[in-house]
Amino acid sequence: MKKVLGLSVLMVAVMSVSAFAGVGGTEFQSIYDLILGWAQGYLGKTIALVMFLAGIGMGVARQSIWAAVMGVSAAITVYYAPNIIDSIVAATI
């Protein structure tokens, strides 16, 4: 029983330190801003549009809706994934 209690206290101590994992590391801020600008700027929109059109084209060629669904979902993921990842990483308890 003492081992479980000691392990529980250790886990709480470790998890409380890692709750602020998304707030440091300003030396990577310029790289993050550059990649975020690419993903949500004209490059990201172009990649999303190409994925969408390729999915529609594959869907017509294969006569299946699933290729078109994959193209649309990939396009949505390319554009919205940076915001979702940023929200998850920057969340504090």
C-alpha positions as semicolon CSV with decimal commas, in nm:
position;residue;x (nm);y (nm);z (nm)
1;M;0,000;0,000;0,000
2;K;0,286;0,237;0,080
3;K;0,438;0,172;-0,262
4;V;0,114;0,271;-0,436
5;L;0,086;0,587;-0,228
6;G;0,449;0,678;-0,296
7;L;0,406;0,617;-0,669
8;S;0,089;0,828;-0,672
9;V;0,268;1,120;-0,506
10;L;0,556;1,088;-0,752
11;M;0,317;1,089;-1,049
12;V;0,138;1,401;-0,923
13;A;0,473;1,577;-0,877
14;V;0,593;1,484;-1,226
15;M;0,266;1,580;-1,396
16;S;0,250;1,919;-1,224
17;V;0,590;2,011;-1,367
18;S;0,496;1,913;-1,722
19;A;0,170;2,112;-1,722
20;F;0,350;2,416;-1,866
21;A;0,527;2,237;-2,151
22;G;0,394;2,467;-2,427
23;V;0,500;2,803;-2,286
24;G;0,880;2,793;-2,318
25;G;1,129;2,753;-2,600
26;T;1,119;3,100;-2,752
27;E;1,431;3,019;-2,956
28;F;1,208;2,816;-3,190
29;Q;0,941;3,085;-3,224
30;S;1,071;3,216;-3,558
31;I;1,075;2,866;-3,712
32;Y;0,726;2,798;-3,577
33;D;0,595;3,125;-3,720
34;L;0,753;3,047;-4,058
35;I;0,601;2,699;-4,081
36;L;0,265;2,825;-3,951
37;G;0,270;3,097;-4,216
38;W;0,339;2,837;-4,482
39;A;0,064;2,604;-4,358
40;Q;-0,206;2,870;-4,327
41;G;-0,085;3,106;-4,597
42;Y;-0,095;3,070;-4,972
43;L;0,130;2,762;-4,971
44;G;-0,099;2,573;-4,732
45;K;-0,409;2,682;-4,921
46;T;-0,250;2,570;-5,248
47;I;-0,158;2,230;-5,102
48;A;-0,510;2,192;-4,960
49;L;-0,665;2,284;-5,295
50;V;-0,441;2,037;-5,480
51;M;-0,533;1,762;-5,232
52;F;-0,900;1,844;-5,275
53;L;-0,881;1,840;-5,655
54;A;-0,672;1,522;-5,658
55;G;-0,925;1,353;-5,429
56;I;-1,214;1,459;-5,650
57;G;-1,024;1,339;-5,958
58;M;-0,941;1,005;-5,799
59;G;-1,301;0,970;-5,686
60;V;-1,427;1,023;-6,040
61;A;-1,166;0,790;-6,188
62;R;-1,239;0,510;-5,940
63;Q;-1,611;0,586;-5,926
64;S;-1,589;0,592;-5,550
65;I;-1,672;0,864;-5,303
66;W;-1,396;0,756;-5,058
67;A;-1,111;0,907;-5,260
68;A;-1,295;1,239;-5,266
69;V;-1,361;1,215;-4,892
70;M;-0,991;1,151;-4,829
71;G;-0,895;1,450;-5,043
72;V;-1,134;1,678;-4,857
73;S;-1,027;1,548;-4,515
74;A;-0,658;1,591;-4,603
75;A;-0,725;1,947;-4,721
76;I;-0,907;2,030;-4,398
77;T;-0,628;1,871;-4,193
78;V;-0,355;2,070;-4,368
79;Y;-0,528;2,397;-4,295
80;Y;-0,664;2,344;-3,942
81;A;-0,405;2,110;-3,786
82;P;-0,165;2,388;-3,672
83;N;-0,441;2,556;-3,467
84;I;-0,546;2,226;-3,312
85;I;-0,188;2,130;-3,226
86;D;-0,121;2,476;-3,083
87;S;-0,434;2,451;-2,865
88;I;-0,334;2,109;-2,735
89;V;0,029;2,194;-2,661
90;A;-0,038;2,536;-2,508
91;A;-0,314;2,412;-2,277
92;T;-0,237;2,466;-1,911
93;I;-0,403;2,300;-1,616
